[in-house]
Amino acid sequence: MSVSVDIEKRLGSFHLKVKLEAQEETLALLGASGCGKSMTLKCIAGIERPDRGRIVVDGTSVFDSEKGINVSPQQRRVGVVFQNYALFPHMTVRQNIWAGAWRENSKEKRMALVEEAMERFGLTDQARHYPHQLSGGQQQRVALARVLVSAPKLLLLDEPFSALDSQLRFRLEQEVRHVIRQFGKSVLLVSHDRDEVFRLADSIAVMDRGRVEVQGKKQAVFENPQTKAGAIMTGCKNISRLVRGRAGRVYAADWGVELKINDDNRAGYLGIRMHDIVPGNGENAFLFRVMEEVENPFSFVVMLRPEGKEDGVLIGWEVDKETWENMRADTVQVSFPRKSILLLEH
C-alpha cells in the first residue's frame, strides 16, 4: 500500500502546495499550527477538494484535476480519526462502530465485525454507552474501531492525542502504536509534537507555510533537519543568523561568536541543540556568563551570554543536575562541537 500526493489549494492568502509520498510506513506531518497539515489530510480523504494536482492511494487515482477524477470520500477507502474523534452523539458505541462497517452487506457478518472490534478495543462493557458517557481514551478507541471496521487502505490520524492529559496520552500512544503495527499499511499522522512523532513514525515530512520543507527517515531528519523550520520543529532551541567569514568559519550574528564549521554555501542559519553543548575546553570553546538557571525535573537549562557581550540572543545549554551542581559558577567554559552544528536554509 502507498500514497502519493502532489496538490495545490488556495484559501485566501494561504497557499497549500504539498508534494509527498509514503509506502507501507507511518509518515508524520510535523509542523506548527496553521501550516497546512490537517488541510492536507482533508484533501487526501476527499473532505476538501484541491484546486489542482493528483492523489494516488494504493495505485489508484482518487483525485486528478487534469483527468477530472474526484472519487467520493466513501469510495476512497481512506480512514480518518479526527482530532475531536467526530463520534455520532446520538448513537451508542455499538451503533457508532456499526456505522463504520457499512461496506459489509450481510447483517450477520457486519455484527460479527462490530463485536470483534469492540472486544479488540476493550469496549464491550461500554457497548450501550453514548459518547458523552465515555472518557477521552474510550472515545478514541471507538473512533479507531469505527475506522478500522471499514477496511481502509490508508489510515489518517489527525492530532490523535491532543485532547488527552499526559498520563493518558502515554498509555493510548502505546495502544495506537500497536494498532498501526497490526494495520500494516500506510499511515499518515499529523502532529506538532516532535517526541510523539519520533516514537510513532518511520518517516517525517516537516511542513511550514503550506509546503513540505524536508522529508526523510525520522533519524535522518532529526540529525539534519536542513531548514530553520525543520530545526525548530525537531526541537532545536538555539538558532542564529549566519554571516560567512574566513574559509571554514562563520559568525553567529545573534549569539556573538565565531565558529568553525563544515562549510555549506547554502546555509543562512545555524543551530545547536541544547544537549549537544559540551562543558569544558574543546572545539569552538568560549567563556560565557551565566545569565539564568531554569530547573527542570531532571536537568537544568543554563542561559548563557558570551563574556564581554552586553546584548544578543541568549544560548540555552541543557545539563544534568549532578554535572551542573558540581560546576556551578558565574562564568563557565563550554564548546560547540563542529559535528553538532546544524547548517540551515531559511
BELBEL-V777723 format. One line per field, one symbol per residue. psi: psi as a letter, one per 30 degrees, with the letter a starting at -180 (. if undefined). A space follows every 10 residues. Layout:
psi = ???
This chain:
psi = klkkkjlkkk jbfkjkjkjl kkbiljkkjk llkgfgeeee eeeefgekkl elakkkkhfk jfkjeeggki klefffhkkk jlegfhljfg kleeeeeeef gffjfkeeee eeeeeeeeee ghgefgegll efglleeeee eeeeeeeffg hlfkkkjjhf gfglleeeee efeeeeeeee eeegakkkkk lgjeeeeeef lelkjkkkhg ljekkakeee eeeifeleee eefggjfjkl kkkkblkgkl kjeffhlkkk ljkjffkfll lkkeffkkka lakhklkkkj fkkjkleglk jkkkkkkfkf alkkkkjkkl eeeeffgklf klklljkeff kkkkl.
